[in-house]
C-alpha cells in the first residue's frame, strides 16, 4: 500500500497549498469593516465544530448555516477565511487527537469547498445584490449542492480506501450530513433575513438553535450504530448452537469483520496438556504461516491478554516497546492490535487476536462489542469440551 500512502501525502499537501493560494488571492477582498461581526460568526463556527458528530467518514456539523449566511451577506473571501479559522481553532486548540497535517487538511478542504461552490454560483449567474430573490434561487441551490458534494469528495478521496468501521458505510455519512443541511440551509436563510432587520446578534441567536438539532442527530446516530452492533451480536448468538464448531468460529470471525476491518484474525485455544495457547483458526490477508506458533501465558499480545485477563489494545505497534517477541511485530504491515480473552467458569480458555495495517484501527466501541463476543465464544468453547469436539486445525480460508 505504499502507493496509497504516497498518494495520500501528495494529495494532502496539494489541497493545503491550493487552499493557501486561494486565501492569499482572496485576502484583498476581505472587508475588515465588519470585524466585530466576523468575530461573533467565528465563535459560532467554533461552537459548531466543537459539537460536531465525529464519524469515520468525516465530521457532521451544522456550520454550513453560518457559511451560507456569510457568503450571501459578505462574500466568498469572508466565508473562506472564517471557516478555515474556525477549524484551526476548534481542532487545533481543542485537539481531537489529529496531527497538524490533518488539521490543516480539514481547514483547507473547507476553503476549496467554498471556492468551488462560489465559482459555480457565479457561473450560474448568481447576483450578490439580489441574494434572496427568486431569480437567484438556482445559483443558490447550486451553491448548496456543490458545497455539499465538494466537501464529501475531498474528504472521501483522502480516506479512500480506509474503513475501520464497516458497519458504517460512506452512504450513511452522506445521508446523515444531508439531514443537517435540511436544517442548516433554512437556518442560514433565516439568519440572513433576521440580520437585515435586527443585526448580527439576532442572526447568532437563530444559529444557536441549530446546535440543539446537532445534539438530537448525535443521539439518533448513536442509537443507529448501537442497533447495528446488536444485530451482529444477535446473528452470532443465533449460531451458538451450531454443532460444528469450526463453522461457528468461521461465522464469528466473518461477523467480526463487519465490525472492524482487521487484516489478521487468530483464535488461540488453551491446550491444558501442553500449557500453551494453540492457534486453531487463522484468517489473514498476510502470510498465515507466520502466525502458526503457539503462545505461552504472558508472551506477546495474546499471552499478555490471557495473563492480565482483560482486553489489550495497542494503537500503534511502532510506538510501543512492549511484547516485541510477538509474531505480529515481525510484520511491518501491521500497526494496531487488539487481544480479547475468552472466559469460562474455569478461567481463560482462549484468546481472539486481531491485527490491522492501519494505526488506531480499534476504538473503545470495538473493545465493548468484542468483549461481549469473546464471553459468548468462551462459554461455547468451554462447554464443548474443547479437546474432544474442537478439531485442531488452522484454516485461513474460512
N, C-alpha and C positions, 0 to 999 in steps of 0.2 A: 504493500500500500504506500510505497514511498512516493509514487506519482501523485497520490491523493494529498499527501502532506505537503509536497512541493506546490501543487495547485492551490491548496488552502492558504499557504503563506503568501504566495504571489497575489492571489485574489484579495486576501485581506488587506494587504498594503496598497494594492491598486485602488480599492474602494476608499481607503483612508486618505490617500494622496489626492484622489479625484475630488473628494469632499472638501479637503483643504483648499484646493484650487477654486472650487465653486464659492466657498466662503470668502476667499480673498477677492475674487472679482465682484462679489455682491456687497462687500463692505462699504463701498462708496454710496450705495443706495440705502444704507441703514439710516433711519431717521431717529436721531438722538433726542429730538424734542419730546418724545414720549417715553423717556427713560423710566419715569416713575410707574407708568402703566406696564412697561415691559417687565419690571421687577416683580410686579404683582402676578403677571401671567407666568413668569418664570417659576415663581413659588408654586403656582397651581400645577404646572407641568411636573415639577419635582415631586409634589404630593402624589400625583397620578402614577408616577414611576415607582415611588415607594410602595404603593398599594397595588402594583401590577401583579397579575397572576403569572407565575413562572411555570412554563411548560417546556418539555424538550424541544418543541418546535418554535420556541420564542416566548416573548412576554406579551401578555394581553393587557392592554391598558386603554382607558378612556381618554387618553391625552390627545387623541385626534380632534376632539371637540375644540380644544384650545388652539391647535394648529390650524384648523379650519377658520376659526374666528380671527386669528392673527393674519392669515393670508388674505381674507376678504376685507379686513379692516385696514391693514397696513401694507402688506405685500409679501413677496417671496423671500426677500432678504431677511426681514424680521422673523418670519416663520422658521427659516433655516437656522438662524443663529439661536433662537430661543429653544428649539427642540434639541439642538446639539448641546447647548449649555446645560439643559435640564438632565440629559443623560449623563454627562460628565460629572455633574454634581451628585445626582442620586445614586449612580453606580460607582462613582469614584470615591466620594466621601463616605457614604453608607455602602461600602463594598459588598457585593453579593458573592465574593469569593472568586471573581473573574480577574484574570491578569489585565494589565493596562492595554495590551493589544486588542483584547476582546472588547473592552470598554470603548476604545477609540473606534472600533469597527461598528459597534452598536450606534454610536453617535453619528458616524459617517453614513451609514445606510439610511438613517432617517433624513439626513441632508439630501442624499440622492433621490429619495422618495419624494420629498418636497419639490426638488428641482424638476424631476420628471413630470410630476403632476402639474406644476406651474407651466411648464413648456407646453404640455398638451392642452391646458386650459387656454393659453393664448393662441395656440394653433387652431383651436375650435372657435375662436372669435370672442373669447371672454373679455369683458369690459370691466375695469376696476371702478369706474364711476357709476356703474349700474349693477352693483354686485348682486343684489337680491331681486332684480327684476325678472320677469318671466322669460324675456329674451335671453337671459343669461343662465337659464336653467340647465341646458345641455352642457355648456362648458363647466358649470359647477359639478354636475353629475359625473362628467368625465374626470374632473379633478379628484373627486372622492374615490372613484373606481381605480384610477391609475395609482393613487397613493397607496391604496389597499393592496393592489397587485404588486406594485414595485417593492413595498415593504416585505411582503412574504417571498417574493422572488429572490431578493438579495440575501435574506436570512436562510432560506431553504437551500440555496446554492452553496452557501457557506457550510451548512451542516451536512450536506449530501456526502456519503450515504449513511450518516450516523443516525442510529436509533437505539438508544439504551433502554427504551421502554416500549416494546412492541405493542402493548395494549393500547397505546395512544398513537393513533395514525395521524399523518400530516393533514388529512382531510378534517380531522377533529379540530385541530388548531385553526384551520381556515374557517370552519363553521362557527366556533365559539368566538373568534375575533369578529366575524361578521355580525354576531349578536351585539357586540359592543358598538359597532358602527350604526346599528339601528337606533341606538340611544345617543351616540356621540354626534351624529350629523344633525338631528333636530336640536340637540343642546347647543351646538355651535351656531346654528341659525338663530336660536333664541338669544344667545349671548350677544350676537351682532345687533338684534333688534332692541334688546334692553340697553345695550351700550349707547345706542343713538339717543335714548330718552333719559337714562339715569347716569350713565358713565361706567367706568371700569369696575367699581365696587359692586354694582348690580350684576354685571356680567360674571364677576367672580363668584358671587353667591349662587348664581344659576349653575355654574360649573361644579361647585362642591357637591351638589346633589348627585352628580354622576359617580362620585366615589362610593356612595351607597349602592348604586347599581353594580359597580365592580365587586363589592362585597357579596352581594346576592349571587352574582355569577360565579364567584370563587366557591361558594358553598355548593352550588349546583355541579360544578366541575368535579369537586372533591367527592361528592356523592356518586357521580357517574363513574369515576375511576375506582372507587371502593366497590361498587356493584360489579364492575368488570373483574376485579380481583376475586370477589366472592363467587362469581360464576366459574372461574378457574378452579377454585377450591371445591366447588360442588362437583365439577366434572371429575376431579381426582378422587373425591370421596365416593362417587358412584362406581368407581372402578376398584375399590379396595377389596371387594370380594372376588376379584379375578383369581382363579386357581393357579394360573401360570404366572409366576412372579416375574419372569423376565419380560412378559408383556406389560405388566403393571409398571415395572420400572421404566421401560421404554416410553410408555404413555406419560408417566410423570415427568420425565425429562423433556418430552415434547411440549407439555403444558408449561413447564418452567421456561422453556424457550420463548413462549408467548408473553412471559412476564418480563424477563430480562434477556437481552440478546447476547448470550455467552458464546465464546469460541471454543471453550473446553469445559465439558461436564463429566465428572467422575463420581461414581458411587463406591465408597470403601465400606466393607463389611468386616466386623471383628471376627478373627479366627482365634477361638479360645485355645486351641491346641498349640498353635504356633506363636500366639501372643503378639499378633500384629494385625493391622487393618489391610485387607486384601482388596485390590480393585476388581470389582465384579462387573462393572459396566462403564464404558467409556464412549462418550460422544464428542468427537473432536474434529475441527477443521484443520488441525495441525497433526504431525506425525503421532499416531496413537501409541506407537511402541515406546515413546518417551515417558509414558505415564503408567507403565505396567508394573513398576516396582511397588512392593508393599510399603506401608508406612507404619512406623512404630509410634507409640504414645509419646507426645512431646516433640516429634520430629516433623519439621515442615509445617505448612499452614494447616493441613488436615490433622496432623498429630497434636498441634497446639490447641485446636478447637476441641478435640477429644479430651485432652488433659484438663483444660480450663472449664469444659462443659458449657460453653457459650459460643455464640457466633463470633468468628474472627473475620474482620473486613479490612482489606488493605486497598487504599485508593490508588496508590502508585508504587509498584514494586521497586522502581528505580530510586525512589526516595526513602526506602526502608531497608535497614541493615539486618533486621531480624529474619530468622528462618531461611537463611541463604542456602542451606543444604537441600531445599525443596526442589524437585524436578522442574517446577514451573519457572523458577528463576533462570533456568538454562535456556529458556525460550525468549528471545528478545522481543518477539511479537506480543507477548502478554504483559499487560501493565497493571491490571487490577484483579484482585482475587477475593472471593468470599467462601468461607467454610462453615457449613451448618451441621452441628452434631445431631445424630438421630438417637432419641432416648427411648428406653423401655423401663419397666419396673426395676430391672437389674442394673441399669446404668446406660452408658453409651454403647450402642450396638453397631453404629456405622457413622459415616460422615459423607455429606454431599459437598463436593468442592467444585466451584465454578470459576473459570478464568476468562478474562476479556482482553482483547488487544487495545482497548481504549482505557485511559485513566478515568477514575471516578465513575465507572460503569454501573456500580451498585449503590443504591441510595438507602436511606433509612426505611423507606417504604418497602424496598426489596427485602430488607432484613426481616421486617414484620411478617410478610406473607410467606417467605421461605422458611421461617421458623415454624410456622403452622404446618406447612407441608412436611417439614422434617419430623415433627412429632407424629404425624399420621403415618408416614412411611416407617418410622422407627418401630411403632407398635405392630405394624404388619410384619416386618422382618422378624421381630422377636416372637410373635405368636405363630409364625410359620415354621419354627424350629429350623433355623437357617441352615444348619449343617445337613439336614435331611431333605429339605424341599427346594432349597435355592441352589441351582446349578452354579458351579464356579466357572464363570465364563467371562470373556472380555469380547464385547461386540460393539464396534464403533459405528455400525450401520443401522442400528435400531433407532 
